[in-house]
Amino acid sequence: MVLSGLILVFITNFKKMKKLFFLALIVLLVVSCRKRMDSFLFNPSPLETYLLDAYQGETSLDLSGQYAVPNSMIHRVEFPIIDNGETIMIQGIYVGDTSSIASDTVLLYCHGNKDHMDFYWPRQKLYAHMGGLGRYGVLMFDYPGYGATKGSPTEENMYASTRSALQWLKEKGLTSNRLMMMGFSLGSAPVCEVAGHEGEYPLAPSKIILEAPFASAEILIQDGGLLSMPGSFLVDLKIDNATEIKKVNVPLLWIHGEDDSFLTVAHHGQLVYDNKPGAKEKVLIPGGEHETTPFVMGYQAYIDRIAAFIGQ
Amino acid sequence: MNSFKIILILNVLIFSFGCAPTRYVKPLERGEHSVNAHFGGPVSKVPGMGTIPLPFSSIGYGYGLSEDLTVSGNMYATSLLFGVGQVDVSACYQPWKKDRMGITLSPALNILVDFYTGANRLWPQLDANYYFDYSIYRSRAVEGRNPKRINTVYAGISNWFDPYLTESQGRKNEQFWIPSLQFGHQWERRHWDYQLEMKILAPIYSNENIVVDYPSLLGNYGALGAYFGVHYKF
């Protein structure tokens, strides 16, 4: 009745209200084409193919030949997800022996928000040397939109590709007690998501390592601005590691550079660490910045520390 | 996403309090109406485009309640792009005037509502400006009222207040007061006024570790803002 009354008022006063109507229409059109900052969190670069050691672009770390990995241990793998009703293949790299995953301990590495696997390849090589070359299998993959993986870089697709990686490992015979997960920066989100939802993913990690994790999308927004702005003003992202970690019951190793100005210790890593119940350890590196912690700590000391945590 | 879009959204994020210049440097005449539009924002280095003020825009309406008090309301177009309604209601009060100069105080309440989630914010604001009419030309036709041309310079301080004590995850809000300094010029005509203003945004806060390169007169602190405004009075 109220609605029909409003419609009647509108029709009888259309001439008078025409300008107001068009203004409201313009506002409605602008609002309905709502811009979101979500894609800003993802910073992918496409690749035709992966070059690994032959890649000439910028990389996450500058490694010496000491951490080389023989070609026989490098395996290109892929696993499917559905993105917008279309099947796309997630591109991954497994370093180790794919035929012995059923008996090996495997580290699933979730990389940061930048570029693609070629950028993070030096990190994967480092982890392949934890406890000696080949002691642990290491799987890394590109989220949709990154490198040679097609699709859209979204929060949902990031989780879907992690799920698919876990499914692939499970089909190769891996069990949860031999799965470790490590997330760097953005990669901390899928690790907390999987570890915080035990039973909802094909496998659950028995230990997790978070390097330079971010606390939540909202804190990222509030850290960037001077005003205490609600996250929803700018993003739809639901990533909230500081809350998810409260549900994680497996041991955590937190590594963070004290000079990380992108994701600060105080506003990000410390919050995640403080909210984690149960077993946890931390390694704070003086002078370490967002990307440089392994270098500042010393590559060998860095992987030895992670290996010690895994081996406990 | 190209660089321009990234920088635009970062400006919305980082300097959302710097999206408009002074609305009314001095009050309207009693019973006078004004509609206005403002453009400009923080000056940023945009790759491929140079150093430019980013195009925030707003439209508003003002009404002279008395010779010393004007009330106004403004709507911000840039926030609408994010599905966030941003309006302000404000007043311009002139507590002191002598000959060609005066001081005005402008309290305002900035209201933001996310149309999709209902999240909202109220940010109070208090601006103070000193103005000086350095050139006044009266035509015979309008002697005594509505001078034909007045040129005015002004300077002042704009203060935003963020009264929310805690942020996400219970963190303490460390930026309760965000000041900016402004300097401007107004060309006042019988019906049309034009305004140029420069701001030093948030001069007490560091501009380091922000993805965008903000030129500032104060090195690693604050940012520079540039604005253009136009008023039509009737």
Chai-1 contact restraints between the chains, C-beta under 6 A:
chainA,res_idxA,chainB,res_idxB,connection_type,confidence,min_distance_angstrom,max_distance_angstrom,comment,restraint_id
A,V30,B,L80,contact,1.0,0.0,6.0,A-B,restraint_1
A,V31,B,L80,contact,1.0,0.0,6.0,A-B,restraint_2
A,V31,B,G83,contact,1.0,0.0,6.0,A-B,restraint_3
A,V31,B,F115,contact,1.0,0.0,6.0,A-B,restraint_4
A,R34,B,G83,contact,1.0,0.0,6.0,A-B,restraint_5
A,K35,B,L81,contact,1.0,0.0,6.0,A-B,restraint_6
A,K35,B,F82,contact,1.0,0.0,6.0,A-B,restraint_7
A,M37,B,I9,contact,1.0,0.0,6.0,A-B,restraint_8
A,S39,B,M1,contact,1.0,0.0,6.0,A-B,restraint_9
A,E218,B,S168,contact,1.0,0.0,6.0,A-B,restraint_10
A,I219,B,S168,contact,1.0,0.0,6.0,A-B,restraint_11
A,Q222,B,E167,contact,1.0,0.0,6.0,A-B,restraint_12
A,Q222,B,S168,contact,1.0,0.0,6.0,A-B,restraint_13
A,G224,B,L13,contact,1.0,0.0,6.0,A-B,restraint_14
A,G224,B,I14,contact,1.0,0.0,6.0,A-B,restraint_15
A,G225,B,L13,contact,1.0,0.0,6.0,A-B,restraint_16
A,G225,B,I14,contact,1.0,0.0,6.0,A-B,restraint_17
A,L226,B,Q175,contact,1.0,0.0,6.0,A-B,restraint_18
A,L226,B,I178,contact,1.0,0.0,6.0,A-B,restraint_19
A,L227,B,D162,contact,1.0,0.0,6.0,A-B,restraint_20
A,S228,B,D162,contact,1.0,0.0,6.0,A-B,restraint_21
A,S228,B,Y164,contact,1.0,0.0,6.0,A-B,restraint_22
A,S228,B,E167,contact,1.0,0.0,6.0,A-B,restraint_23
A,S228,B,N173,contact,1.0,0.0,6.0,A-B,restraint_24
A,P230,B,A119,contact,1.0,0.0,6.0,A-B,restraint_25
A,S232,B,D114,contact,1.0,0.0,6.0,A-B,restraint_26
A,S232,B,T117,contact,1.0,0.0,6.0,A-B,restraint_27
A,S232,B,A119,contact,1.0,0.0,6.0,A-B,restraint_28
A,F233,B,V84,contact,1.0,0.0,6.0,A-B,restraint_29
A,F233,B,D114,contact,1.0,0.0,6.0,A-B,restraint_30
A,A242,B,Q169,contact,1.0,0.0,6.0,A-B,restraint_31
A,S261,B,N209,contact,1.0,0.0,6.0,A-B,restraint_32
A,L271,B,Q169,contact,1.0,0.0,6.0,A-B,restraint_33
